[in-house]
């Protein structure tokens, strides 16, 4: 992993951004600091990111990755990537591959510590047998509906299963037969024997194993019983020596069960291994934090899968999706994700984050790192009548004013140009300062031009402009001191490269997509205008042999990213984000107020 142990709380996150000092630590990092100062865990810090390979990762997972890897990096610890592959019905190798790509793209490094829960199945099975032998687990024949019925409610205690008092020998035999595949799916479960009157419903004899005759994506048909998440979770952490098991807030009520399972295995064990059951196993500490909720977005894997399977989006990596692969395809950068995770912080209460904050973090990074180019999305032909026929000039254009080292590039200028349609009005209102009949404007890096004639088609639509240019204004102001109120971007028509541009908006029309009338699904709030495809756009020729996911700022238009759909004949761009920073303006307004 290459973490510098001397850094510890050094003030830098792995992407180089500033972190808070010790006084400003979030509550999770404060726990880590206290543990290190007390010598708990022998001064070790070991975290993990444990995704289930049943879908693509989303931005909420990115927050967790930044937290877990960030803590390991800051405190000189270790970070594991582990797949919690305990449900073969919903897991696929495609998801495994995508998760590895996403975590690596974010900059998290797990060295050789890539693990799978399924690698621990045999050990988990043996510990389950141990609990049966200790009288702490039993085989139950109740159906799923019956188990729920017997569990009781928050105000009423549950009832004990009629199979709860089977003998140890009978339970051992039945569990072995379950493992050997003698029973159909759902016929039996292995349950922990805890307390059916416990105020925490999770402690009312929870299921540890269920029968599932399903081929596992890694283990094949070796197993036909699979551990439940609550049974597997703590032991995965234990086997890997995790010190701080960080998970989202909905698992807070599961923590007593997490602890109970490990304590039950440790009962009768000793530190030196001299006890009747051998040596104690490692008992990590579970810590919960609030999961990310983002406006105009759904985070549920089930809902995201529905969007994909039912064709509401083009796939898991659709740029409108909150998946990491979708955000990457749209043009998001790892640095922006780290910055966002830092700004929203780590809390113990659930809240919804305004999506404009995410976009602000993105603009802050892209403004520093994205080369500038000119593009025209809705082209309007312009003829410079007094410009020499066949002449082409190479004008100097700045690649990135935020980065002097980025240098300049050459942009061709010729008699025929493209401007944006919206940069011309035949009868402009008072505060419209762009091109109009008889009005003079500046072309970026080029000349002043004045509109002299407007050509329309049979329907009265403006299709071409004729202009005159002032040769004395190349790349600067007029020698006579006259001023213009607008500077427009443009392209040389003969040199412009054709492109398709996809403009994205929020996928949902409401900040809370699940705010729907009774009987309707969240899909009722899908935004029908979340994607607009402009097929006849142009970009300057400097954008030639470029790799997919290359990011640019189209001057005056926003930030755009080369889509993998691009071909040699036609580039495809996704609009990543507009130039307008709503969140920054809100913050400025609040400060001034």
C-alpha positions in Angstrom: 0.0 0.0 0.0 3.0 2.3 0.4 1.5 4.3 3.3 4.1 6.5 5.0 3.9 5.5 8.7 5.6 8.8 9.7 2.6 10.7 8.3 0.0 9.5 10.7 -2.0 12.6 11.4 0.1 14.6 8.9 -2.6 16.8 7.5 -2.6 15.2 4.0 -5.1 12.8 2.5 -3.9 10.3 -0.1 -4.8 12.7 -2.9 -2.8 15.5 -1.4 -5.7 17.6 -0.1 -5.5 19.3 3.3 -7.1 17.5 6.2 -8.3 18.8 9.5 -5.9 18.8 12.5 -6.5 16.7 15.5 -8.8 19.1 17.2 -11.1 19.0 14.2 -11.1 15.2 13.7 -14.5 13.6 13.0 -15.7 11.2 15.6 -14.4 8.1 13.8 -10.9 9.5 13.6 -11.1 10.6 17.2 -11.8 7.0 18.2 -8.7 5.9 16.2 -6.6 8.6 17.9 -7.7 7.5 21.4 -7.1 3.9 20.6 -3.6 4.6 19.4 -2.8 6.7 22.4 -4.1 4.0 24.8 -2.2 1.2 23.0 -5.4 -0.7 22.1 -4.8 -3.1 19.2 -1.1 -2.7 19.9 -1.1 0.6 18.1 -2.3 -1.0 14.9 -4.9 0.5 12.5 -6.6 -1.9 10.0 -9.7 -0.9 8.0 -11.5 -2.5 5.1 -14.1 -1.8 2.5 -16.4 -4.8 2.3 -18.8 -4.4 -0.7 -21.4 -7.1 -1.7 -20.8 -7.9 -5.4 -24.5 -7.6 -6.2 -24.3 -4.3 -8.1 -22.1 -1.4 -9.1 -20.7 0.9 -6.4 -22.3 4.3 -6.1 -21.2 7.7 -4.6 -22.2 6.5 -1.1 -19.7 3.7 -1.4 -17.1 6.3 -2.5 -17.7 8.1 0.8 -17.0 4.9 2.7 -13.9 4.1 0.6 -12.5 7.6 1.3 -13.2 7.2 5.0 -11.7 3.7 5.4 -8.7 4.1 3.1 -8.2 7.7 4.3 -8.0 6.5 7.9 -5.5 3.7 7.1 -3.4 6.2 5.1 -3.4 8.9 7.7 -2.6 6.6 10.6 0.0 4.4 8.9 -2.3 1.4 8.9 -3.5 -1.2 6.4 -6.5 -1.2 4.2 -8.2 -4.3 2.8 -10.6 -4.8 -0.1 -13.0 -7.6 0.7 -15.9 -9.0 -1.2 -18.8 -10.0 1.1 -19.9 -12.7 -1.4 -22.4 -14.7 0.8 -25.4 -14.5 -1.5 -24.8 -16.3 -4.8 -28.4 -15.5 -6.1 -27.5 -11.9 -6.7 -23.7 -11.9 -7.1 -21.8 -11.9 -10.4 -18.2 -11.7 -11.6 -19.1 -8.5 -13.5 -19.8 -6.8 -10.3 -16.6 -8.0 -8.8 -14.6 -6.6 -11.7 -16.4 -3.3 -11.7 -15.8 -2.8 -7.9 -12.1 -3.5 -8.3 -11.9 -0.9 -11.1 -13.9 1.7 -9.1 -11.9 1.3 -5.9 -8.6 1.5 -7.8 -9.8 4.5 -9.7 -10.5 6.4 -6.5 -6.9 5.9 -5.5 -7.4 3.3 -2.7 -4.6 0.7 -2.6 -5.0 -2.6 -0.9 -1.6 -4.1 -1.9 -2.0 -7.9 -1.9 -4.9 -7.8 0.6 -7.8 -8.6 -1.8 -10.1 -11.0 0.2 -13.4 -12.8 -0.3 -15.9 -13.8 2.5 -16.3 -17.1 0.6 -12.7 -18.0 1.3 -13.7 -18.2 5.0 -16.8 -20.4 4.5 -15.1 -23.5 5.9 -13.9 -21.6 9.1 -17.4 -20.1 9.5 -18.9 -23.5 9.2 -16.6 -24.9 11.9 -17.5 -22.1 14.2 -21.2 -22.7 13.6 -20.6 -26.4 14.6 -18.8 -25.1 17.7 -21.8 -23.0 18.7 -24.1 -26.0 18.2 -21.8 -28.0 20.5 -21.9 -25.2 23.1 -25.7 -25.3 23.0 -25.9 -21.8 21.4 -27.3 -22.7 18.0 -30.0 -25.0 16.7 -31.6 -26.2 13.4 -35.1 -24.8 12.9 -37.8 -26.1 10.5 -39.9 -22.9 10.6 -40.6 -21.3 7.3 -39.5 -17.7 6.6 -43.0 -16.4 7.3 -43.2 -18.4 10.5 -39.9 -17.1 11.7 -41.1 -13.5 11.2 -44.4 -14.4 12.9 -42.6 -15.9 15.9 -40.2 -13.0 16.2 -42.8 -10.7 17.8 -42.8 -6.9 17.5 -41.1 -3.9 19.1 -43.7 -4.0 21.9 -44.4 -7.8 22.1 -41.8 -10.5 22.8 -41.3 -13.3 20.4 -42.2 -17.0 20.8 -39.6 -19.8 21.0 -39.4 -22.1 18.0 -40.8 -25.6 18.7 -37.4 -26.9 17.4 -35.4 -24.7 19.8 -34.8 -27.5 22.3 -33.5 -30.2 19.9 -30.5 -32.0 21.4 -27.0 -31.1 20.5 -26.5 -34.4 18.7 -29.7 -33.9 16.7 -28.7 -30.4 15.7 -25.2 -31.6 14.6 -26.7 -34.3 12.5 -29.3 -32.0 10.8 -26.7 -29.3 10.2 -24.4 -31.8 8.6 -27.2 -33.0 6.4 -28.1 -29.4 5.5 -24.5 -29.0 4.4 -24.6 -32.2 2.4 -27.6 -31.0 0.3 -30.2 -33.4 1.7 -32.9 -30.7 2.1 -34.5 -28.3 -0.3 -34.2 -24.5 -0.2 -36.0 -23.0 2.8 -36.6 -26.3 4.5 -34.4 -25.6 7.5 -32.2 -22.9 8.9 -29.5 -22.7 11.6 -30.4 -20.2 14.2 -28.5 -18.7 17.2 -30.1 -19.5 20.6 -30.2 -16.1 22.3 -33.4 -14.5 23.7 -36.8 -14.4 22.0 -37.8 -11.6 24.5 -34.8 -9.4 23.8 -35.8 -5.7 23.2 -33.5 -5.7 20.1 -35.3 -7.8 17.4 -32.0 -8.7 15.9 -31.2 -10.7 19.0 -34.3 -12.9 18.8 -32.7 -16.1 17.6 -31.4 -14.8 14.3 -30.7 -17.0 11.4 -27.1 -17.9 10.8 -27.3 -20.2 7.8 -29.9 -20.9 5.1 -30.1 -23.6 2.5 -29.5 -22.3 -1.0 -28.8 -24.6 -3.9 -27.2 -22.0 -6.1 -23.9 -21.9 -7.9 -21.5 -19.5 -6.3 -19.4 -17.3 -8.7 -16.2 -18.4 -7.0 -17.0 -21.5 -5.0 -19.1 -23.2 -7.7 -21.3 -25.9 -6.2 -19.1 -26.7 -3.2 -21.7 -25.2 -0.8 -25.4 -25.4 -0.6 -25.7 -23.6 2.7 -24.7 -19.9 2.9 -24.0 -17.7 6.0 -26.2 -14.7 6.7 -24.5 -11.3 6.6 -24.7 -10.9 10.4 -23.0 -14.2 11.1 -20.3 -13.7 8.5 -19.5 -10.0 9.0 -17.8 -10.1 12.3 -15.8 -13.2 11.5 -14.5 -11.7 8.2 -13.2 -8.7 10.2 -11.8 -11.0 12.9 -9.9 -13.3 10.5 -8.4 -10.3 8.7 -7.3 -8.6 12.0 -9.5 -5.5 11.4 -9.3 -3.0 14.2 -12.0 -0.6 13.3 -14.9 -2.1 11.5 -16.6 1.0 10.0 -20.1 0.6 8.6 -23.2 2.7 8.0 -25.7 3.7 10.7 -28.4 1.1 9.9 -26.0 -1.6 11.3 -26.0 0.1 14.7 -28.7 -2.2 16.0 -26.8 -5.1 14.6 -23.7 -4.4 16.6 -24.9 -6.3 19.7 -25.3 -9.4 17.5 -21.9 -8.7 15.9 -20.4 -8.8 19.4 -22.5 -11.7 20.6 -21.4 -14.0 17.8 -17.7 -13.4 18.4 -18.1 -13.6 22.2 -20.0 -16.9 21.8 -17.1 -18.4 19.8 -14.7 -17.0 22.4 -16.5 -18.6 25.3 -14.3 -21.3 26.7 -11.3 -20.0 24.8 -8.2 -18.4 26.4 -5.6 -16.0 25.2 -2.9 -18.7 25.3 -5.0 -21.4 23.7 -5.1 -23.6 26.8 -8.9 -23.5 27.1 -11.2 -26.3 26.0 -12.0 -24.6 22.7 -8.6 -23.3 21.9 -7.3 -19.7 21.5 -9.5 -16.6 21.5 -10.2 -15.1 18.2 -9.7 -11.4 17.4 -12.7 -9.1 18.4 -12.8 -5.9 16.2 -14.7 -2.8 17.1 -17.7 -1.9 15.0 -18.3 1.9 14.5 -21.3 3.3 12.6 -21.6 6.5 10.6 -24.4 8.1 8.7 -24.7 7.0 5.1 -24.8 9.5 2.3 -28.1 10.7 1.0 -27.9 13.0 -2.1 -30.7 15.1 -3.4 -32.3 14.1 -6.8 -30.7 10.7 -6.4 -31.5 7.1 -5.3 -28.8 5.0 -3.6 -30.6 1.7 -3.1 -29.0 -1.0 -5.2 -32.4 -2.5 -5.7 -33.7 0.7 -7.2 -30.6 1.3 -9.3 -30.9 -2.3 -10.6 -34.5 -1.6 -11.6 -33.4 1.5 -13.5 -30.9 -0.6 -15.4 -33.0 -3.7 -16.0 -36.1 -1.9 -17.1 -34.2 0.4 -19.5 -34.8 3.7 -17.7 -31.0 4.3 -18.2 -28.5 3.0 -20.6 -26.6 0.9 -18.1 -24.8 0.9 -14.8 -22.4 3.5 -16.2 -25.0 5.8 -17.6 -23.7 9.3 -16.7 -27.0 10.1 -15.0 -26.5 7.3 -12.5 -24.9 8.0 -9.1 -22.6 4.9 -9.6 -18.9 5.5 -9.6 -18.7 4.2 -13.1 -21.4 6.5 -14.2 -19.8 9.5 -12.6 -16.4 8.5 -14.1 -18.0 8.3 -17.6 -19.6 11.7 -17.0 -16.2 13.2 -16.3 -15.9 13.2 -12.5 -12.4 13.1 -11.1 -11.1 11.1 -8.1 -9.8 14.4 -6.6 -13.4 15.8 -6.7 -14.8 12.8 -5.0 -12.1 13.0 -2.2 -12.9 16.8 -1.8 -16.6 16.1 -1.6 -16.1 13.3 1.0 -14.0 15.7 3.1 -16.5 18.6 2.9 -19.5 16.5 3.9 -17.6 15.0 6.8 -18.6 12.0 8.9 -21.6 12.2 11.2 -23.8 10.1 13.4 -27.1 11.5 12.0 -28.7 11.1 8.6 -29.1 14.1 6.4 -29.5 14.9 2.7 -26.6 16.6 0.9 -27.4 19.2 -1.8 -26.1 18.0 -5.2 -24.8 21.5 -5.9 -22.1 20.8 -3.2 -20.9 17.8 -5.2 -20.9 19.9 -8.4 -19.0 22.7 -6.6 -16.2 20.2 -5.6 -16.1 19.0 -9.2 -15.7 22.5 -10.6 -13.0 23.4 -8.2 -10.9 20.5 -9.4 -11.7 20.7 -13.1 -11.1 24.4 -13.2 -7.5 23.7 -12.2 -6.9 20.6 -14.3 -9.0 20.8 -17.5 -7.5 22.2 -20.7 -9.6 24.8 -22.5 -10.9 24.3 -26.0 -13.6 25.9 -28.1 -16.7 24.0 -29.2 -19.9 25.0 -30.8 -23.0 23.0 -29.8 -25.7 24.6 -32.0 -23.7 26.0 -35.0 -24.6 29.1 -37.0 -22.5 29.7 -40.1 -20.7 33.0 -40.4 -19.0 34.3 -43.5 -16.3 37.0 -43.1 -16.7 38.8 -46.4 -13.6 40.9 -46.3 -11.3 38.1 -45.1 -9.1 36.8 -47.9 -10.3 33.7 -49.8 -8.3 30.6 -48.9 -6.3 32.2 -46.1 -5.8 30.4 -42.8 -4.2 31.9 -39.8 -2.9 30.0 -36.7 -3.8 32.0 -33.6 -2.4 31.4 -30.1 -4.9 30.2 -27.5 -4.3 29.7 -23.8 -4.7 26.0 -22.7 -5.5 26.8 -19.1 -5.3 30.2 -17.5 -5.2 28.5 -14.0 -2.0 26.7 -15.0 0.7 28.7 -16.7 2.7 25.6 -17.3 -0.1 24.3 -19.6 1.1 26.7 -22.4 -0.7 27.5 -25.5 -2.0 25.9 -28.6 -2.7 26.9 -32.2 -6.3 27.5 -33.4 -7.0 27.9 -37.1 -9.0 31.0 -38.3 -10.5 31.3 -41.7 -13.2 33.1 -43.7 -15.9 30.7 -42.7 -16.7 30.2 -39.1 -19.2 28.7 -36.7 -20.8 30.6 -33.8 -23.4 29.5 -31.3 -26.9 30.2 -32.4 -27.7 31.7 -29.0 -24.9 34.3 -29.5 -26.9 36.1 -32.2 -30.3 37.8 -32.1 -31.8 39.7 -34.9 -33.9 41.9 -32.6 -32.1 41.8 -29.3 -33.5 43.1 -26.0 -31.7 45.9 -24.2 -29.3 43.8 -22.1 -28.3 41.4 -24.9 -24.7 42.4 -25.7 -23.7 39.6 -28.1 -23.9 39.7 -31.9 -26.8 41.5 -33.7 -27.2 43.3 -37.0 -24.8 46.3 -37.1 -23.2 45.3 -33.8 -19.5 44.6 -33.2 -18.1 41.9 -30.9 -14.8 40.3 -30.2 -13.9 36.7 -31.3 -11.9 35.0 -28.6 -8.1 35.1 -29.5 -9.0 36.6 -32.9 -10.6 39.8 -34.3 -13.5 42.2 -33.9 -16.3 41.4 -36.3 -19.5 43.3 -37.2 -22.6 41.7 -38.6 -23.7 43.2 -41.9 -26.3 40.8 -43.3 -28.6 38.0 -42.1 -29.6 35.1 -44.4 -32.8 33.2 -43.6 -34.4 30.0 -45.0 -38.0 29.7 -46.4 -39.4 29.3 -42.8 -37.7 32.5 -41.6 -35.0 30.8 -39.6 -31.6 32.5 -39.5 -29.1 30.1 -41.3 -26.1 32.3 -42.1 -24.6 35.6 -41.1 -22.3 37.8 -43.1 -19.8 39.9 -41.2 -16.7 42.2 -41.7 -13.6 41.9 -39.6 -11.1 44.5 -38.5 -7.5 43.2 -39.3 -6.1 45.7 -36.8 -7.7 44.0 -33.8 -6.0 40.6 -34.0 -5.7 39.0 -30.5 -6.4 42.3 -28.7 -8.2 45.6 -28.5 -8.8 48.1 -31.3 -6.0 50.5 -31.8 -8.4 53.4 -31.7 -9.6 52.5 -28.3 -13.1 51.5 -29.1 -14.7 48.8 -26.9 -17.0 45.9 -27.4 -19.2 44.4 -24.7 -19.0 40.7 -25.7 -16.3 38.2 -26.5 -17.6 35.1 -28.3 -16.1 31.6 -28.9 -16.0 30.3 -32.4 -14.6 27.7 -34.8 -13.1 27.7 -38.2 -15.7 25.8 -40.2 -13.4 24.0 -42.6 -11.2 22.7 -39.7 -13.8 21.9 -37.1 -14.3 18.3 -36.0 -17.8 16.9 -35.9 -19.0 15.8 -32.5 -22.1 14.6 -30.7 -22.7 16.2 -27.3 -24.9 14.8 -24.6 -26.3 17.2 -22.1 -27.4 15.8 -18.8 -29.7 17.0 -16.1 -30.8 15.4 -12.8 -32.3 12.0 -13.3 -35.2 12.9 -11.1 -37.5 15.9 -10.9 -37.7 16.0 -7.1 -35.0 16.3 -4.4 -36.5 13.2 -2.8 -37.3 10.8 -5.7 -39.3 8.6 -3.3 -41.7 11.3 -2.6 -44.6 9.8 -4.6 -48.3 9.4 -4.1 -49.4 6.1 -2.5 -49.4 3.3 -5.0 -46.7 4.9 -7.3 -43.1 4.0 -7.5 -40.1 6.3 -7.4 -39.8 6.0 -11.2 -42.8 8.3 -11.4 -40.4 11.1 -10.6 -38.0 10.4 -13.4 -37.0 13.5 -15.3 -38.1 13.1 -19.0 -35.5 15.8 -19.9 -32.5 14.3 -18.1 -30.7 13.7 -21.4 -30.6 15.9 -24.5 -28.5 14.7 -27.4 -27.0 17.3 -29.8 -25.9 15.4 -32.9 -24.4 18.2 -35.1 -21.8 19.9 -32.9 -18.2 20.8 -33.6 -15.0 21.1 -31.6 -11.7 22.6 -32.6 -9.1 20.4 -34.4 -6.7 20.3 -31.4 -9.1 17.7 -29.9 -7.9 14.9 -32.2 -6.5 11.6 -31.0 -7.8 11.8 -27.4 -8.5 8.9 -25.0 -11.9 8.3 -23.6 -12.7 10.1 -20.3 -10.3 13.0 -21.2 -11.8 16.1 -19.7 -12.0 19.6 -21.2 -13.6 23.0 -20.5 -15.5 24.1 -23.5 -15.0 27.8 -23.2 -18.2 29.6 -22.0 -20.2 26.3 -22.1 -19.0 24.1 -19.2 -16.9 21.0 -18.6 -17.1 18.0 -20.9 -15.6 14.6 -21.1 -14.8 12.3 -24.1 -17.2 9.4 -24.0 -16.1 5.8 -24.9 -18.7 5.8 -27.7 -16.4 8.1 -29.7 -15.2 7.0 -33.1 -12.4 8.1 -35.5 -15.1 9.9 -37.5 -17.0 11.5 -34.7 -16.2 12.4 -31.1 -18.9 12.0 -28.4 -18.8 14.3 -25.4 -20.7 14.2 -22.1 -21.4 17.4 -20.3 -19.9 16.9 -16.9 -21.1 20.1 -15.3 -22.0 23.6 -16.2 -19.8 26.6 -15.4 -22.4 28.2 -13.1 -21.5 27.3 -9.4 -24.8 27.6 -7.6 -23.4 26.3 -4.3 -20.6 28.8 -4.2 -23.0 31.7 -4.8 -25.3 30.4 -2.0 -22.3 30.4 0.4 -21.2 33.8 -0.7 -24.7 35.2 -0.3 -25.0 33.7 3.2 -21.6 35.2 4.2 -22.6 38.6 3.0 -25.9 38.4 4.7 
